[in-house]
Amino acid sequence: MITAIVLIKTSVDRIPEIAEQIASLDNVSEVFSVTGTYDLIAMVRVRQHEDLAEVIPGRISKIPGVQATDTHVAFRTYSQHDLEAAFAIGLDS
């Protein structure tokens, strides 16, 4: 699974509506409203790199009010859940 973190600039007066539209798209797992340079951050998960083109410029960027995107592809994912599972290997509960 390939994970992309998409930083999104939007029309400020439509942030909630745009976030809901993005969150409803296939392959978008979460959308965060954030402070700073960008208005939203979307987590996109796809099976192949080619699928990113369909989701990000093909759908997210075409939503009215989306002004710009900046995409970062994850090399590797680390999470608290993964760490707990790794440390639990071989332990009897």
C-alpha positions, -999 to +999 in steps of 0.1 A: +000+000+000+013+034-010+006+063+013+006+100+002+002+130+024-015+157+005-012+193+018-041+213+004-048+251+001-085+260-002-109+288-003-110+297+034-148+302+035-154+266+023-129+246+043-156+223+060-174+216+027-142+209+008-129+187+036-161+166+035-160+162-003-124+151-001-131+127+027-158+111+007-135+101-022-123+065-026-087+060-014-088+090+010-086+076+045-085+109+066-087+146+061-075+170+088-082+207+091-050+223+102-033+256+110-004+270+090+003+275+054-022+248+043-058+244+052-062+207+049-041+175+050-055+144+033-041+109+037-044+090+004-037+052+002-035+034-031-021+001-044+001+016-073+018+049-079-002+054-110-033+055-089-021+087-072-026+106-104-062+095-106-069+105-070-049+137-065-049+157-097-078+137-111-102+142-083-090+162-053-076+191-074-109+193-094-130+200-063-143+236-065-124+257-040-092+236-040-065+261-049-033+240-047-019+207-035+016+196-024+020+158-023+045+138-002+048+101-007+058+081+023+088+057+021+078+039+052+051+041+079+057+040+116+029+041+141+023+034+178+001+005+168+029-010+147+055-006+176+032-022+201+026-052+178+064-056+172+072-056+209+044-081+216+058-108+192+066-139+212+050-127+244+022-146+261-008-125+271 
